[in-house]
Amino acid sequence: LEINFDLPAHDKICFFENCKKDQFYRFDISSEKYFVNVEYKIPSEVMNRAYSTLIFKKSFTSSSEEEFKVCIYSTSDSKQNIKFNFASGINAKDFGDIISAKDLKPINDQVIYNLF
């Protein structure tokens, strides 16, 4: 789920999701110009906060079936464009660090080198 929206000056918006036990989740929040305050509640954890950020990313595995909540607070005197992305399961995995086939040396070269 990806949502782009304008957050009015000094306003807030909250998102909620019922989490499944042992499910992997990820959420990203970004603001184009101004800092936002982020407050979130992850199942089976205490309230967590991250203040004054342009980009915020968090991933977690839910340890129980509880509600997830994230609130975004505007800190600017003008509206700001916010991008909110929420994903679960395989869609929440970040495969950016996985080596691609072009990064691997051919195994034949390694085997021949090790034989001599």
GIDA-V820599 format. One record per pair of residues at least 4 apart in sequence whose C-alpha atoms are under 8 Angstrom apart, sorted by the first residue. I is the first residue (numbers start at 1). J is the second residue. Records with the same first field share a line. If there is no record, write none. Layout:
I=J  J
//
This chain:
1=85  86  87
2=83  84  85  86
3=83  84  85
4=81  82  83  84
5=81  82  83
6=79  80  81  82
7=11  12  13  74  79  80  81  82
8=12  74  78  79  80
9=74  75  76  77  78  79  80
10=73  74  75  76  77  78
11=73  74
12=71  72  73  74
13=71  72  73
14=69  70  71  72
15=69  70  71
16=67  68  69  70
17=67  68  69
18=65  66  67  68
19=23  43  62  64  65  66  67  68
20=62  64  65  66
21=62  63  64  65
22=61  62  63  64
23=61  62  63  88  89
24=59  60  61  62  88  89  90  92
25=59  60  61  62  86  87  88  89  92
26=57  58  59  60  86  87  88  92  93
27=57  58  59  84  85  86  87
28=55  56  57  58  83  84  85  86
29=54  55  56  57  82  83  84  85
30=54  55  56  82  83  84
31=35  36  54  55  80  81  82  83
32=54  80  81  82
33=54  80  81
34=54  75  76  80
35=52  53  54  74  75  76
36=51  52  53  54  72  73  74  75
37=49  50  51  52  53  72  73  74  75
38=49  50  51  52  53  56  70  71  72  73
39=47  48  49  50  70  71  72
40=47  48  49  68  69  70  71
41=45  46  47  48  68  69  70
42=46  47  60  62  67  68  69
43=62  63  64  65  66  67  68
44=62  63  64  66
50=56
74=79  80
76=80
86=92
87=91  92
88=92
89=93
99=103  104
100=104
105=109  110
106=110
107=111
108=112
109=113
110=114
111=115
112=116
//
